[in-house]
Amino acid sequence: MTKKLIQHGNSAALVIDKPILELLNITVDTTFELTTDGRNLILSPQGDRRDEPDLLRSLEKINGKFGNVLSGLGA
């Protein structure tokens, strides 16, 4: 898909079509992080911080069970 920027006041805007919004489960209220690799723009929706405690618990469980094996992989 090819898109062009549009003029939005003194800025430029990129319109994201509704099917893409739905596919990525994002809305006009979604906060994004905009980064670049020097050639490309990378637009990433900010993760839901409510999921972070679940992720940390899972990591602790994995480290408890496989910590010795995982630490050996980095050596």
Jmol script that loads the backbone (N, CA, C; Angstrom):
load data "model"
ATOM      1  N   MET A   1       0.845  -1.165   0.000  1.00  0.00           N
ATOM      2  CA  MET A   1       0.000   0.000   0.000  1.00  0.00           C
ATOM      3  C   MET A   1       0.899   1.239   0.000  1.00  0.00           C
ATOM      4  N   THR A   2       0.626   2.138  -0.880  1.00  0.00           N
ATOM      5  CA  THR A   2       1.361   3.392  -0.967  1.00  0.00           C
ATOM      6  C   THR A   2       0.480   4.512  -0.424  1.00  0.00           C
ATOM      7  N   LYS A   3       1.065   5.366   0.418  1.00  0.00           N
ATOM      8  CA  LYS A   3       0.323   6.481   1.012  1.00  0.00           C
ATOM      9  C   LYS A   3       1.122   7.755   0.811  1.00  0.00           C
ATOM     10  N   LYS A   4       0.419   8.884   0.816  1.00  0.00           N
ATOM     11  CA  LYS A   4       1.055  10.189   0.767  1.00  0.00           C
ATOM     12  C   LYS A   4       0.690  10.946   2.027  1.00  0.00           C
ATOM     13  N   LEU A   5       1.605  11.785   2.485  1.00  0.00           N
ATOM     14  CA  LEU A   5       1.310  12.660   3.601  1.00  0.00           C
ATOM     15  C   LEU A   5       0.350  13.747   3.147  1.00  0.00           C
ATOM     16  N   ILE A   6      -0.480  14.216   4.073  1.00  0.00           N
ATOM     17  CA  ILE A   6      -1.374  15.328   3.771  1.00  0.00           C
ATOM     18  C   ILE A   6      -1.017  16.490   4.685  1.00  0.00           C
ATOM     19  N   GLN A   7      -1.312  17.701   4.234  1.00  0.00           N
ATOM     20  CA  GLN A   7      -1.065  18.896   5.032  1.00  0.00           C
ATOM     21  C   GLN A   7      -2.075  18.964   6.166  1.00  0.00           C
ATOM     22  N   HIS A   8      -1.582  19.202   7.375  1.00  0.00           N
ATOM     23  CA  HIS A   8      -2.442  19.325   8.549  1.00  0.00           C
ATOM     24  C   HIS A   8      -1.918  20.501   9.369  1.00  0.00           C
ATOM     25  N   GLY A   9      -2.433  21.691   9.071  1.00  0.00           N
ATOM     26  CA  GLY A   9      -1.895  22.899   9.696  1.00  0.00           C
ATOM     27  C   GLY A   9      -0.468  23.103   9.245  1.00  0.00           C
ATOM     28  N   ASN A  10       0.455  23.284  10.205  1.00  0.00           N
ATOM     29  CA  ASN A  10       1.869  23.439   9.872  1.00  0.00           C
ATOM     30  C   ASN A  10       2.604  22.108   9.857  1.00  0.00           C
ATOM     31  N   SER A  11       1.867  21.007   9.983  1.00  0.00           N
ATOM     32  CA  SER A  11       2.466  19.675  10.046  1.00  0.00           C
ATOM     33  C   SER A  11       2.000  18.831   8.873  1.00  0.00           C
ATOM     34  N   ALA A  12       2.528  17.625   8.814  1.00  0.00           N
ATOM     35  CA  ALA A  12       2.097  16.648   7.823  1.00  0.00           C
ATOM     36  C   ALA A  12       1.467  15.482   8.568  1.00  0.00           C
ATOM     37  N   ALA A  13       0.450  14.870   7.973  1.00  0.00           N
ATOM     38  CA  ALA A  13      -0.256  13.764   8.618  1.00  0.00           C
ATOM     39  C   ALA A  13      -0.339  12.580   7.659  1.00  0.00           C
ATOM     40  N   LEU A  14      -0.404  11.407   8.238  1.00  0.00           N
ATOM     41  CA  LEU A  14      -0.579  10.180   7.472  1.00  0.00           C
ATOM     42  C   LEU A  14      -1.915   9.581   7.869  1.00  0.00           C
ATOM     43  N   VAL A  15      -2.789   9.380   6.926  1.00  0.00           N
ATOM     44  CA  VAL A  15      -4.099   8.802   7.204  1.00  0.00           C
ATOM     45  C   VAL A  15      -3.976   7.286   7.180  1.00  0.00           C
ATOM     46  N   ILE A  16      -4.434   6.650   8.255  1.00  0.00           N
ATOM     47  CA  ILE A  16      -4.414   5.187   8.348  1.00  0.00           C
ATOM     48  C   ILE A  16      -5.832   4.698   8.110  1.00  0.00           C
ATOM     49  N   ASP A  17      -5.999   3.862   7.111  1.00  0.00           N
ATOM     50  CA  ASP A  17      -7.330   3.387   6.736  1.00  0.00           C
ATOM     51  C   ASP A  17      -7.943   2.497   7.818  1.00  0.00           C
ATOM     52  N   LYS A  18      -9.276   2.515   7.879  1.00  0.00           N
ATOM     53  CA  LYS A  18     -10.004   1.784   8.908  1.00  0.00           C
ATOM     54  C   LYS A  18      -9.662   0.291   8.958  1.00  0.00           C
ATOM     55  N   PRO A  19      -9.517  -0.415   7.833  1.00  0.00           N
ATOM     56  CA  PRO A  19      -9.159  -1.839   7.919  1.00  0.00           C
ATOM     57  C   PRO A  19      -7.826  -2.087   8.628  1.00  0.00           C
ATOM     58  N   ILE A  20      -6.870  -1.177   8.449  1.00  0.00           N
ATOM     59  CA  ILE A  20      -5.581  -1.309   9.132  1.00  0.00           C
ATOM     60  C   ILE A  20      -5.757  -1.063  10.630  1.00  0.00           C
ATOM     61  N   LEU A  21      -6.534  -0.038  10.974  1.00  0.00           N
ATOM     62  CA  LEU A  21      -6.815   0.240  12.388  1.00  0.00           C
ATOM     63  C   LEU A  21      -7.450  -0.971  13.061  1.00  0.00           C
ATOM     64  N   GLU A  22      -8.411  -1.570  12.390  1.00  0.00           N
ATOM     65  CA  GLU A  22      -9.103  -2.734  12.950  1.00  0.00           C
ATOM     66  C   GLU A  22      -8.169  -3.936  13.055  1.00  0.00           C
ATOM     67  N   LEU A  23      -7.348  -4.148  12.052  1.00  0.00           N
ATOM     68  CA  LEU A  23      -6.415  -5.267  12.051  1.00  0.00           C
ATOM     69  C   LEU A  23      -5.451  -5.179  13.232  1.00  0.00           C
ATOM     70  N   LEU A  24      -4.977  -3.971  13.518  1.00  0.00           N
ATOM     71  CA  LEU A  24      -4.008  -3.757  14.588  1.00  0.00           C
ATOM     72  C   LEU A  24      -4.669  -3.449  15.930  1.00  0.00           C
ATOM     73  N   ASN A  25      -6.000  -3.395  15.933  1.00  0.00           N
ATOM     74  CA  ASN A  25      -6.763  -3.103  17.147  1.00  0.00           C
ATOM     75  C   ASN A  25      -6.317  -1.783  17.776  1.00  0.00           C
ATOM     76  N   ILE A  26      -6.236  -0.749  16.935  1.00  0.00           N
ATOM     77  CA  ILE A  26      -5.880   0.575  17.413  1.00  0.00           C
ATOM     78  C   ILE A  26      -7.006   1.554  17.096  1.00  0.00           C
ATOM     79  N   THR A  27      -7.054   2.634  17.850  1.00  0.00           N
ATOM     80  CA  THR A  27      -8.075   3.662  17.665  1.00  0.00           C
ATOM     81  C   THR A  27      -7.395   5.025  17.629  1.00  0.00           C
ATOM     82  N   VAL A  28      -8.202   6.071  17.478  1.00  0.00           N
ATOM     83  CA  VAL A  28      -7.657   7.422  17.489  1.00  0.00           C
ATOM     84  C   VAL A  28      -7.120   7.784  18.875  1.00  0.00           C
ATOM     85  N   ASP A  29      -7.468   7.016  19.897  1.00  0.00           N
ATOM     86  CA  ASP A  29      -6.982   7.259  21.254  1.00  0.00           C
ATOM     87  C   ASP A  29      -5.692   6.510  21.572  1.00  0.00           C
ATOM     88  N   THR A  30      -5.227   5.657  20.666  1.00  0.00           N
ATOM     89  CA  THR A  30      -4.017   4.871  20.893  1.00  0.00           C
ATOM     90  C   THR A  30      -2.788   5.779  20.883  1.00  0.00           C
ATOM     91  N   THR A  31      -1.913   5.581  21.860  1.00  0.00           N
ATOM     92  CA  THR A  31      -0.654   6.312  21.923  1.00  0.00           C
ATOM     93  C   THR A  31       0.414   5.509  21.184  1.00  0.00           C
ATOM     94  N   PHE A  32       1.235   6.213  20.411  1.00  0.00           N
ATOM     95  CA  PHE A  32       2.264   5.567  19.603  1.00  0.00           C
ATOM     96  C   PHE A  32       3.650   6.054  19.981  1.00  0.00           C
ATOM     97  N   GLU A  33       4.616   5.201  19.735  1.00  0.00           N
ATOM     98  CA  GLU A  33       6.026   5.585  19.806  1.00  0.00           C
ATOM     99  C   GLU A  33       6.514   5.669  18.364  1.00  0.00           C
ATOM    100  N   LEU A  34       7.120   6.786  18.014  1.00  0.00           N
ATOM    101  CA  LEU A  34       7.638   6.987  16.669  1.00  0.00           C
ATOM    102  C   LEU A  34       9.153   6.969  16.741  1.00  0.00           C
ATOM    103  N   THR A  35       9.766   6.020  16.019  1.00  0.00           N
ATOM    104  CA  THR A  35      11.220   5.909  15.986  1.00  0.00           C
ATOM    105  C   THR A  35      11.655   5.804  14.526  1.00  0.00           C
ATOM    106  N   THR A  36      12.953   5.773  14.332  1.00  0.00           N
ATOM    107  CA  THR A  36      13.492   5.609  12.989  1.00  0.00           C
ATOM    108  C   THR A  36      14.774   4.790  13.059  1.00  0.00           C
ATOM    109  N   ASP A  37      15.045   4.079  11.997  1.00  0.00           N
ATOM    110  CA  ASP A  37      16.305   3.355  11.899  1.00  0.00           C
ATOM    111  C   ASP A  37      17.275   4.114  10.987  1.00  0.00           C
ATOM    112  N   GLY A  38      16.938   5.359  10.686  1.00  0.00           N
ATOM    113  CA  GLY A  38      17.759   6.191   9.812  1.00  0.00           C
ATOM    114  C   GLY A  38      17.258   6.222   8.382  1.00  0.00           C
ATOM    115  N   ARG A  39      16.388   5.295   8.061  1.00  0.00           N
ATOM    116  CA  ARG A  39      15.826   5.233   6.708  1.00  0.00           C
ATOM    117  C   ARG A  39      14.304   5.119   6.738  1.00  0.00           C
ATOM    118  N   ASN A  40      13.789   4.401   7.715  1.00  0.00           N
ATOM    119  CA  ASN A  40      12.354   4.126   7.822  1.00  0.00           C
ATOM    120  C   ASN A  40      11.776   4.721   9.098  1.00  0.00           C
ATOM    121  N   LEU A  41      10.508   5.114   9.015  1.00  0.00           N
ATOM    122  CA  LEU A  41       9.770   5.492  10.209  1.00  0.00           C
ATOM    123  C   LEU A  41       9.164   4.224  10.792  1.00  0.00           C
ATOM    124  N   ILE A  42       9.232   4.096  12.095  1.00  0.00           N
ATOM    125  CA  ILE A  42       8.662   2.931  12.765  1.00  0.00           C
ATOM    126  C   ILE A  42       7.629   3.457  13.757  1.00  0.00           C
ATOM    127  N   LEU A  43       6.383   3.135  13.515  1.00  0.00           N
ATOM    128  CA  LEU A  43       5.267   3.591  14.338  1.00  0.00           C
ATOM    129  C   LEU A  43       4.754   2.394  15.120  1.00  0.00           C
ATOM    130  N   SER A  44       4.917   2.423  16.441  1.00  0.00           N
ATOM    131  CA  SER A  44       4.556   1.281  17.283  1.00  0.00           C
ATOM    132  C   SER A  44       3.536   1.696  18.322  1.00  0.00           C
ATOM    133  N   PRO A  45       2.386   0.999  18.367  1.00  0.00           N
ATOM    134  CA  PRO A  45       1.433   1.301  19.431  1.00  0.00           C
ATOM    135  C   PRO A  45       2.063   0.994  20.784  1.00  0.00           C
ATOM    136  N   GLN A  46       1.829   1.854  21.750  1.00  0.00           N
ATOM    137  CA  GLN A  46       2.337   1.615  23.088  1.00  0.00           C
ATOM    138  C   GLN A  46       1.577   0.454  23.693  1.00  0.00           C
ATOM    139  N   GLY A  47       2.304  -0.471  24.318  1.00  0.00           N
ATOM    140  CA  GLY A  47       1.684  -1.639  24.930  1.00  0.00           C
ATOM    141  C   GLY A  47       0.818  -1.260  26.107  1.00  0.00           C
ATOM    142  N   ASP A  48      -0.101  -2.135  26.410  1.00  0.00           N
ATOM    143  CA  ASP A  48      -0.984  -1.943  27.557  1.00  0.00           C
ATOM    144  C   ASP A  48      -0.215  -2.326  28.814  1.00  0.00           C
ATOM    145  N   ARG A  49       0.085  -1.366  29.658  1.00  0.00           N
ATOM    146  CA  ARG A  49       0.893  -1.597  30.861  1.00  0.00           C
ATOM    147  C   ARG A  49       0.200  -2.513  31.858  1.00  0.00           C
ATOM    148  N   ARG A  50      -1.104  -2.735  31.695  1.00  0.00           N
ATOM    149  CA  ARG A  50      -1.805  -3.637  32.610  1.00  0.00           C
ATOM    150  C   ARG A  50      -1.345  -5.074  32.433  1.00  0.00           C
ATOM    151  N   ASP A  51      -0.784  -5.402  31.274  1.00  0.00           N
ATOM    152  CA  ASP A  51      -0.298  -6.758  31.016  1.00  0.00           C
ATOM    153  C   ASP A  51       1.095  -6.991  31.586  1.00  0.00           C
ATOM    154  N   GLU A  52       1.802  -5.938  31.956  1.00  0.00           N
ATOM    155  CA  GLU A  52       3.184  -6.059  32.401  1.00  0.00           C
ATOM    156  C   GLU A  52       3.354  -6.970  33.625  1.00  0.00           C
ATOM    157  N   PRO A  53       2.503  -6.865  34.662  1.00  0.00           N
ATOM    158  CA  PRO A  53       2.673  -7.765  35.811  1.00  0.00           C
ATOM    159  C   PRO A  53       2.556  -9.246  35.429  1.00  0.00           C
ATOM    160  N   ASP A  54       1.662  -9.572  34.509  1.00  0.00           N
ATOM    161  CA  ASP A  54       1.530 -10.957  34.037  1.00  0.00           C
ATOM    162  C   ASP A  54       2.807 -11.412  33.348  1.00  0.00           C
ATOM    163  N   LEU A  55       3.379 -10.544  32.549  1.00  0.00           N
ATOM    164  CA  LEU A  55       4.616 -10.875  31.848  1.00  0.00           C
ATOM    165  C   LEU A  55       5.745 -11.098  32.843  1.00  0.00           C
ATOM    166  N   LEU A  56       5.855 -10.222  33.843  1.00  0.00           N
ATOM    167  CA  LEU A  56       6.920 -10.369  34.829  1.00  0.00           C
ATOM    168  C   LEU A  56       6.762 -11.655  35.638  1.00  0.00           C
ATOM    169  N   ARG A  57       5.530 -12.013  35.980  1.00  0.00           N
ATOM    170  CA  ARG A  57       5.293 -13.272  36.698  1.00  0.00           C
ATOM    171  C   ARG A  57       5.693 -14.465  35.833  1.00  0.00           C
ATOM    172  N   SER A  58       5.380 -14.404  34.567  1.00  0.00           N
ATOM    173  CA  SER A  58       5.746 -15.491  33.656  1.00  0.00           C
ATOM    174  C   SER A  58       7.262 -15.618  33.542  1.00  0.00           C
ATOM    175  N   LEU A  59       7.951 -14.483  33.447  1.00  0.00           N
ATOM    176  CA  LEU A  59       9.414 -14.518  33.359  1.00  0.00           C
ATOM    177  C   LEU A  59      10.034 -15.095  34.624  1.00  0.00           C
ATOM    178  N   GLU A  60       9.492 -14.723  35.787  1.00  0.00           N
ATOM    179  CA  GLU A  60       9.999 -15.271  37.039  1.00  0.00           C
ATOM    180  C   GLU A  60       9.809 -16.785  37.078  1.00  0.00           C
ATOM    181  N   LYS A  61       8.665 -17.245  36.610  1.00  0.00           N
ATOM    182  CA  LYS A  61       8.374 -18.683  36.594  1.00  0.00           C
ATOM    183  C   LYS A  61       9.352 -19.417  35.668  1.00  0.00           C
ATOM    184  N   ILE A  62       9.576 -18.864  34.501  1.00  0.00           N
ATOM    185  CA  ILE A  62      10.504 -19.475  33.538  1.00  0.00           C
ATOM    186  C   ILE A  62      11.920 -19.482  34.097  1.00  0.00           C
ATOM    187  N   ASN A  63      12.338 -18.355  34.671  1.00  0.00           N
ATOM    188  CA  ASN A  63      13.686 -18.289  35.245  1.00  0.00           C
ATOM    189  C   ASN A  63      13.841 -19.265  36.404  1.00  0.00           C
ATOM    190  N   GLY A  64      12.799 -19.437  37.212  1.00  0.00           N
ATOM    191  CA  GLY A  64      12.864 -20.391  38.315  1.00  0.00           C
ATOM    192  C   GLY A  64      13.017 -21.816  37.831  1.00  0.00           C
ATOM    193  N   LYS A  65      12.345 -22.125  36.737  1.00  0.00           N
ATOM    194  CA  LYS A  65      12.351 -23.490  36.228  1.00  0.00           C
ATOM    195  C   LYS A  65      13.566 -23.781  35.347  1.00  0.00           C
ATOM    196  N   PHE A  66      13.961 -22.806  34.525  1.00  0.00           N
ATOM    197  CA  PHE A  66      15.002 -23.037  33.521  1.00  0.00           C
ATOM    198  C   PHE A  66      16.192 -22.099  33.654  1.00  0.00           C
ATOM    199  N   GLY A  67      16.300 -21.381  34.776  1.00  0.00           N
ATOM    200  CA  GLY A  67      17.357 -20.391  34.952  1.00  0.00           C
ATOM    201  C   GLY A  67      18.754 -20.912  34.713  1.00  0.00           C
ATOM    202  N   ASN A  68      19.062 -22.110  35.252  1.00  0.00           N
ATOM    203  CA  ASN A  68      20.410 -22.673  35.087  1.00  0.00           C
ATOM    204  C   ASN A  68      20.726 -22.951  33.615  1.00  0.00           C
ATOM    205  N   VAL A  69      19.757 -23.495  32.922  1.00  0.00           N
ATOM    206  CA  VAL A  69      19.959 -23.807  31.496  1.00  0.00           C
ATOM    207  C   VAL A  69      20.110 -22.506  30.702  1.00  0.00           C
ATOM    208  N   LEU A  70      19.232 -21.528  30.983  1.00  0.00           N
ATOM    209  CA  LEU A  70      19.287 -20.270  30.246  1.00  0.00           C
ATOM    210  C   LEU A  70      20.588 -19.526  30.498  1.00  0.00           C
ATOM    211  N   SER A  71      21.073 -19.519  31.722  1.00  0.00           N
ATOM    212  CA  SER A  71      22.330 -18.808  32.004  1.00  0.00           C
ATOM    213  C   SER A  71      23.509 -19.503  31.317  1.00  0.00           C
ATOM    214  N   GLY A  72      23.430 -20.804  31.132  1.00  0.00           N
ATOM    215  CA  GLY A  72      24.477 -21.531  30.416  1.00  0.00           C
ATOM    216  C   GLY A  72      24.513 -21.211  28.936  1.00  0.00           C
ATOM    217  N   LEU A  73      23.389 -20.801  28.380  1.00  0.00           N
ATOM    218  CA  LEU A  73      23.340 -20.453  26.956  1.00  0.00           C
ATOM    219  C   LEU A  73      24.095 -19.172  26.659  1.00  0.00           C
ATOM    220  N   GLY A  74      24.150 -18.268  27.621  1.00  0.00           N
ATOM    221  CA  GLY A  74      24.818 -16.988  27.394  1.00  0.00           C
ATOM    222  C   GLY A  74      26.321 -17.053  27.583  1.00  0.00           C
ATOM    223  N   ALA A  75      26.828 -18.174  28.078  1.00  0.00           N
ATOM    224  CA  ALA A  75      28.273 -18.273  28.356  1.00  0.00           C
ATOM    225  C   ALA A  75      29.069 -18.532  27.106  1.00  0.00           C
TER     226      ALA A  75
END
end "model"
wireframe off; spacefill off
backbone 0.3
color backbone group
